[in-house]
Amino acid sequence: MKIAVIGAGGFLGTAVLKELSGSNMEVIGISSQAERLCREYAEVNNIMFSDSLRDIPENTDVLLNCAFPRSTDGEGMALGLRYIQEVFTAASERISHAVVNISSQGVYDSKRVCAADENTPLKLESAYAVGKFASELLADSICADIVHTNIRMASLIGPGLEQRVINKMVRQAVESRKIHVREGRQLFGYMDVRDAATAIIAVCNCAGRGGRLDTVYNLGNERNYTLMEIAARVAAAVKDFLGAPIEIICEESQDVLNSSLVCDRFYKKFNWRPSISMDETIHYLIKKIPGG
């Protein structure tokens, strides 16, 4: 099977490439960082790179779009969405089976009472959310004549996404032996990026074999965590690694957040479930921090 990964140098794209490395798939990664990726994967025979959509071979089986504007300011978003339009136009001309577009749980209400399923009304609260939904609409319209789907992804975690609360907690604990928590009503549906990569590859495998896809799937974890639950797990893991107690300093707040998802449709369709626990992710993050 031949697969084109757009945004191959990004957070999710990189994880997908690692999973595909050495597999029986022929992969072309499209990225503005193609030269760097060529050097990193010089010994890998089944992956090649380009910075141009024109280099996607005709009759490629599946296109996986992980690209999204890096900047959510007005100009950056406009340029990024125009590029995504070009991605799907190229897909409509060159892809023989399916297009898989990575969207986000951010299109749902961030203060929702219940976990969102695919029928939950959308609430676009940020430029990021508007951009993600716009990418879905572009996929639905431009790729209307071929199989396509939009994966509304949970918030991903792993080394490199330092803006995530869990990454900040791990760094605080390692560097200062303290974790500062502003506890309100927060519920996090985080997902390890390595799990996300294997799940997306399951979608691509299904699509590449001619399987039919719904236009939207939620993809996330079965378990959600409060802020204090995450802090307690980080404190316990860092204590085990460093042999020193970690103090949790809690301050009450009025913050409300819910990023949880119902993902039963995805699990059933692709016979897939997450396998990496929160504790495993935390240990992985600790190892990637100096002093961890």
Phi, psi and omega per residue, in radians:
M1 nan 2.482 3.116
K2 -1.877 2.306 -3.120
I3 -2.328 2.395 3.056
A4 -1.864 2.202 3.133
V5 -1.897 1.967 3.141
I6 -1.640 2.329 -3.011
G7 1.386 0.668 -3.018
A8 -1.173 -0.337 -3.124
G9 -1.630 0.011 -3.127
G10 -1.441 -3.087 -3.045
F11 -1.064 -0.932 3.128
L12 -1.295 -0.722 -3.141
G13 -0.996 -0.712 3.116
T14 -1.095 -0.745 3.140
A15 -1.147 -0.663 3.106
V16 -1.119 -0.765 3.127
L17 -1.047 -0.710 3.133
K18 -1.063 -0.686 3.138
E19 -1.231 -0.595 -3.105
L20 -1.447 -0.293 -3.099
S21 -1.035 2.181 3.123
G22 1.401 0.075 3.130
S23 -1.415 -3.118 3.109
N24 -1.549 0.163 3.075
M25 -1.547 2.512 2.964
E26 -1.602 2.154 -2.989
V27 -2.131 2.351 2.908
I28 -2.070 2.171 3.108
G29 -1.728 2.182 3.110
I30 -1.804 2.142 -3.059
S31 -2.803 2.598 3.008
S32 -1.202 -0.231 3.112
Q33 -1.794 0.537 -3.033
A34 -1.024 -0.685 -3.117
E35 -1.091 -0.784 3.124
R36 -1.105 -0.761 -3.124
L37 -1.134 -0.634 3.078
C38 -1.028 -0.717 3.126
R39 -1.185 -0.764 -3.084
E40 -1.159 -0.567 -3.080
Y41 -1.892 0.450 -3.074
A42 -1.036 -0.518 -3.109
E43 -1.631 0.043 -3.112
V44 -1.706 2.133 -2.988
N45 -1.476 -0.375 -3.007
N46 -1.724 0.078 -3.116
I47 -2.208 2.308 3.020
M48 -2.211 2.887 -3.034
F49 -2.342 2.677 3.043
S50 -2.699 2.776 3.036
D51 -1.780 0.151 -3.057
S52 -2.168 2.309 3.072
L53 -1.112 -0.393 3.135
R54 -1.126 -0.328 -3.108
D55 -1.540 0.034 3.020
I56 -1.208 2.113 -3.106
P57 -1.127 2.525 3.028
E58 -1.100 2.586 -3.121
N59 1.138 0.428 2.911
T60 -1.096 2.431 -3.018
D61 -1.238 -0.857 -3.017
V62 -2.369 2.395 2.967
L63 -1.904 2.193 3.074
L64 -1.881 2.004 -3.131
N65 -1.706 1.865 3.033
C66 -1.813 0.021 -3.070
A67 -1.340 2.524 3.061
F68 -2.823 2.595 -3.124
P69 -0.939 2.283 3.103
R70 -1.256 -0.512 -3.139
S71 -1.922 2.347 3.118
T72 -1.752 0.245 2.981
D73 -1.260 2.893 -3.013
G74 -0.980 -0.810 -3.103
E75 -1.182 -0.790 -3.133
G76 -1.095 -0.699 3.129
M77 -1.137 -0.741 3.139
A78 -1.068 -0.799 3.131
L79 -1.129 -0.722 -3.122
G80 -1.152 -0.716 3.132
L81 -1.215 -0.573 3.057
R82 -1.117 -0.670 3.097
Y83 -1.133 -0.735 3.120
I84 -1.093 -0.637 3.039
Q85 -1.025 -0.744 3.120
E86 -1.149 -0.637 3.097
V87 -1.032 -0.863 -3.080
F88 -1.266 -0.519 3.039
T89 -1.128 -0.763 3.072
A90 -1.086 -0.679 3.138
A91 -1.106 -0.729 -3.114
S92 -1.120 -0.396 -3.115
E93 -1.662 -0.449 -2.942
R94 -2.111 -0.265 -3.028
I95 -1.668 2.280 -3.032
S96 -1.605 -0.414 -3.068
H97 -2.057 -1.012 -2.975
A98 -2.776 2.799 3.036
V99 -2.115 2.292 3.088
V100 -2.033 2.011 -3.086
N101 -1.878 2.251 3.133
I102 -1.516 2.003 3.053
S103 -1.891 -2.665 -3.003
S104 -2.632 2.626 2.991
Q105 -1.157 -0.196 3.119
G106 -1.123 -0.172 3.095
V107 -1.350 -0.203 3.107
Y108 -1.618 2.921 3.096
D109 -1.058 2.145 -3.108
S110 -1.275 -0.201 3.109
K111 -1.995 0.484 -3.090
R112 -1.085 2.593 -3.133
V113 -1.360 -0.705 -3.106
C114 -2.003 2.766 3.036
A115 -1.016 2.441 -3.083
A116 -1.448 2.330 2.924
D117 -1.848 -3.093 -3.026
E118 -1.169 -0.280 3.136
N119 -1.723 0.007 3.112
T120 -1.136 2.319 3.115
P121 -0.999 2.504 -3.136
L122 -1.429 2.646 3.049
K123 -2.504 1.797 -3.024
L124 -1.552 1.762 -2.966
E125 -1.743 -0.071 -3.064
S126 -2.603 2.900 3.057
A127 -1.054 -0.634 3.105
Y128 -1.043 -0.828 -3.127
A129 -1.119 -0.742 3.100
V130 -1.055 -0.765 3.133
G131 -1.097 -0.731 3.136
K132 -1.139 -0.750 3.118
F133 -1.178 -0.626 3.074
A134 -1.061 -0.668 3.107
S135 -1.125 -0.629 3.069
E136 -1.107 -0.786 -3.132
L137 -1.111 -0.666 3.096
L138 -1.115 -0.755 3.112
A139 -1.090 -0.782 -3.097
D140 -1.114 -0.624 -3.083
S141 -1.483 -0.854 -3.057
I142 -1.266 -0.605 -3.092
C143 -1.795 0.453 -3.077
A144 -1.039 -0.514 -3.053
D145 -1.580 -0.032 3.057
I146 -2.213 2.824 3.128
V147 -1.103 2.329 3.116
H148 -2.662 2.741 3.099
T149 -2.592 2.707 3.064
N150 -2.016 2.145 -3.119
I151 -1.734 1.920 3.096
R152 -1.458 1.703 -2.952
M153 -1.445 2.435 2.979
A154 -1.087 2.879 3.039
S155 -1.106 2.130 -3.068
L156 -1.523 2.602 3.094
I157 -2.295 2.676 3.140
G158 2.773 3.007 3.122
P159 -1.028 2.332 3.091
G160 1.933 -0.380 3.099
L161 -1.741 1.288 -3.005
E162 -1.226 -0.229 3.106
Q163 -1.305 -0.244 -3.129
R164 -1.241 2.505 3.138
V165 -0.996 -0.744 -3.084
I166 -1.137 -0.685 3.092
N167 -1.102 -0.729 3.129
K168 -1.108 -0.719 3.120
M169 -1.093 -0.782 -3.138
V170 -1.063 -0.780 3.137
R171 -1.124 -0.765 3.107
Q172 -1.012 -0.814 -3.079
A173 -1.122 -0.735 -3.129
V174 -1.189 -0.737 -3.011
E175 -1.491 -0.562 -3.032
S176 -2.173 -0.077 -3.081
R177 1.095 0.402 3.117
K178 -2.399 2.644 3.020
I179 -2.257 2.165 3.106
H180 -1.705 2.204 -3.066
V181 -2.185 2.256 2.972
R182 -1.806 1.663 -2.998
E183 -1.563 2.120 2.999
G184 -2.221 -2.229 3.060
R185 -2.005 1.401 -3.114
Q186 -2.035 2.410 3.076
L187 -2.388 2.089 -3.009
F188 -1.871 2.275 3.076
G189 -1.844 0.910 -3.082
Y190 -1.132 2.658 3.106
M191 -2.425 2.294 3.097
D192 -1.118 2.346 -3.070
V193 -1.095 -0.460 3.113
R194 -1.214 -0.675 3.021
D195 -1.104 -0.764 -3.142
A196 -1.004 -0.712 -3.123
A197 -1.108 -0.782 -3.129
T198 -1.181 -0.602 3.106
A199 -1.137 -0.779 -3.129
I200 -1.137 -0.649 3.101
I201 -1.143 -0.602 3.064
A202 -1.080 -0.681 3.086
V203 -1.107 -0.820 -3.114
C204 -1.090 -0.690 3.103
N205 -1.086 -0.775 3.119
C206 -1.090 -0.832 -3.110
A207 -1.139 -0.691 -3.119
G208 -1.163 -0.383 3.091
R209 -1.589 0.133 3.104
G210 1.578 0.197 3.131
G211 -1.187 2.590 3.100
R212 -1.458 2.569 -3.101
L213 -2.230 2.497 2.930
D214 -1.242 2.796 -3.091
T215 -1.339 -0.294 3.136
V216 -2.473 2.363 2.947
Y217 -2.347 2.433 2.900
N218 -1.479 2.487 3.092
L219 -2.361 2.031 3.126
G220 -2.876 -2.840 -3.085
N221 -1.562 2.809 3.056
E222 -1.422 -0.390 -3.068
R223 -2.014 2.410 3.080
N224 -2.047 2.767 -3.004
Y225 -2.329 2.458 2.966
T226 -1.358 2.941 3.131
L227 -1.093 -0.734 -3.127
M228 -1.202 -0.587 3.080
E229 -1.121 -0.728 3.102
I230 -1.124 -0.789 -3.132
A231 -1.046 -0.739 -3.137
A232 -1.125 -0.694 3.131
R233 -1.209 -0.690 3.083
V234 -1.113 -0.788 -3.129
A235 -1.045 -0.761 -3.138
A236 -1.150 -0.711 -3.115
A237 -1.192 -0.748 -3.135
V238 -1.193 -0.634 3.070
K239 -1.056 -0.759 3.119
D240 -1.083 -0.693 -3.090
F241 -1.314 -0.711 -3.021
L242 -1.777 -0.202 -3.140
G243 1.203 0.458 -3.125
A244 -2.360 2.461 3.136
P245 -1.172 2.585 3.139
I246 -1.992 2.196 -3.140
E247 -1.558 2.286 3.054
I248 -1.782 2.051 3.137
I249 -1.819 1.967 -3.027
C250 -1.870 2.308 3.071
E251 -2.152 2.298 3.120
E252 -1.260 2.531 3.099
S253 -2.500 2.995 3.092
Q254 -1.748 0.207 -3.089
D255 -1.111 2.377 3.092
V256 -2.203 2.238 3.139
L257 -2.705 2.421 3.064
N258 -2.541 1.976 3.125
S259 -1.995 0.378 -3.090
S260 -1.351 2.645 -3.084
L261 -2.303 2.615 2.907
V262 -1.701 2.123 -2.997
C263 -2.120 0.347 -3.069
D264 -1.031 -0.628 3.138
R265 -1.049 -0.763 3.139
F266 -1.166 -0.856 -3.089
Y267 -0.994 -0.748 -3.096
K268 -1.235 -0.768 -3.087
K269 -1.106 -0.776 -2.991
F270 -1.843 0.107 3.111
N271 0.863 0.880 -3.043
W272 -2.383 2.508 3.016
R273 -2.501 2.676 3.126
P274 -1.053 2.561 -3.123
S275 -2.156 -0.161 -3.082
I276 -1.795 2.088 -3.094
S277 -1.363 2.856 3.065
M278 -1.016 -0.711 3.142
D279 -1.100 -0.692 3.103
E280 -1.124 -0.707 3.101
T281 -1.098 -0.757 3.141
I282 -1.070 -0.789 3.116
H283 -1.067 -0.680 3.111
Y284 -1.110 -0.739 3.115
L285 -1.121 -0.700 -3.137
I286 -1.047 -0.761 -3.102
K287 -1.123 -0.428 -3.089
K288 -1.566 -0.063 3.121
I289 -1.749 2.328 3.065
P290 -0.925 2.229 -3.089
G291 1.685 -0.183 -3.136
G292 -1.538 nan nan
